[in-house]
Amino acid sequence: MAPSWCCGGWTRSASTIWNRRCSRGAEWIRHGAEFDGGWGETCGTYDDPDLRGEGESTPSQTGLALLGLLAAGDDRSDSLAKGVRWL
């Protein structure tokens, strides 16, 4: 059973704030897509933050990015379609 806050305990303003945050998060995810349509980065990211988002696409990171887009309500973007094709 879902918690009550998930099912409608939000006020209108809280819902608007939540939607804005989800939209910004989805845009951040879309911005990180690689040219091949997937998402990925190397383990070097932990040592050098400048490497964030750099590296070959991987199925695990692409899948997580797609889940994030879907959770944010993005079910029609080019990024989503390219990611699904990449998988």
C-alpha positions as CSV (number, residue, x, y, z in Angstrom):
1,M,0.0,0.0,0.0
2,A,1.3,3.4,-0.9
3,P,1.9,6.0,1.8
4,S,-0.8,8.6,2.1
5,W,1.4,11.4,0.9
6,C,1.7,9.6,-2.4
7,C,-2.0,9.3,-2.9
8,G,-3.1,12.9,-2.7
9,G,-2.2,14.5,0.6
10,W,-0.4,17.3,-1.3
11,T,-1.6,20.8,-1.4
12,R,-1.8,22.5,-4.8
13,S,1.4,24.5,-4.1
14,A,3.3,21.4,-2.9
15,S,2.2,19.6,-6.0
16,T,3.5,22.5,-8.2
17,I,6.8,22.5,-6.5
18,W,7.1,18.7,-6.9
19,N,6.3,18.9,-10.6
20,R,8.9,21.6,-11.1
21,R,11.5,19.6,-9.3
22,C,10.6,16.5,-11.4
23,S,10.8,18.5,-14.6
24,R,14.2,19.9,-13.7
25,G,15.4,16.5,-12.7
26,A,14.2,15.0,-16.0
27,E,16.0,17.8,-17.9
28,W,19.2,17.1,-16.1
29,I,18.9,13.4,-17.0
30,R,18.2,14.2,-20.7
31,H,21.2,16.6,-20.7
32,G,23.5,13.7,-19.7
33,A,22.6,11.5,-22.6
34,E,25.5,10.4,-24.8
35,F,25.5,10.9,-28.6
36,D,24.7,7.1,-29.1
37,G,21.4,7.5,-27.1
38,G,22.5,5.8,-23.9
39,W,24.0,7.1,-20.6
40,G,27.2,6.2,-18.9
41,E,30.3,7.3,-17.1
42,T,33.6,5.8,-15.8
43,C,34.5,4.9,-12.3
44,G,37.0,7.7,-12.5
45,T,34.1,10.0,-11.7
46,Y,34.6,9.2,-8.0
47,D,38.2,10.6,-8.1
48,D,37.7,13.4,-10.6
49,P,34.3,15.2,-10.7
50,D,35.2,16.8,-14.0
51,L,34.6,13.3,-15.6
52,R,30.9,13.3,-14.7
53,G,28.9,11.9,-17.5
54,E,32.0,11.0,-19.5
55,G,32.4,7.4,-20.8
56,E,30.8,4.7,-22.8
57,S,27.1,4.1,-22.4
58,T,26.2,1.1,-20.2
59,P,23.0,-0.8,-20.0
60,S,22.7,-0.3,-16.2
61,Q,23.1,3.5,-16.3
62,T,20.9,3.8,-19.4
63,G,18.2,1.8,-17.7
64,L,18.4,3.9,-14.6
65,A,18.2,7.1,-16.6
66,L,15.1,5.8,-18.4
67,L,13.5,4.9,-15.1
68,G,14.2,8.4,-13.9
69,L,12.6,9.9,-17.0
70,L,9.5,7.7,-16.7
71,A,9.2,8.5,-13.0
72,A,9.2,12.2,-13.9
73,G,6.3,11.6,-16.4
74,D,8.5,11.8,-19.5
75,D,7.1,9.1,-21.8
76,R,7.5,10.9,-25.2
77,S,10.8,12.6,-25.4
78,D,13.5,12.0,-28.0
79,S,15.9,11.1,-25.2
80,L,13.6,8.4,-23.9
81,A,13.1,6.9,-27.4
82,K,16.9,7.0,-28.2
83,G,17.7,5.4,-24.8
84,V,15.1,2.6,-25.4
85,R,16.6,2.0,-28.9
86,W,20.1,1.9,-27.4
87,L,19.1,-0.8,-24.9
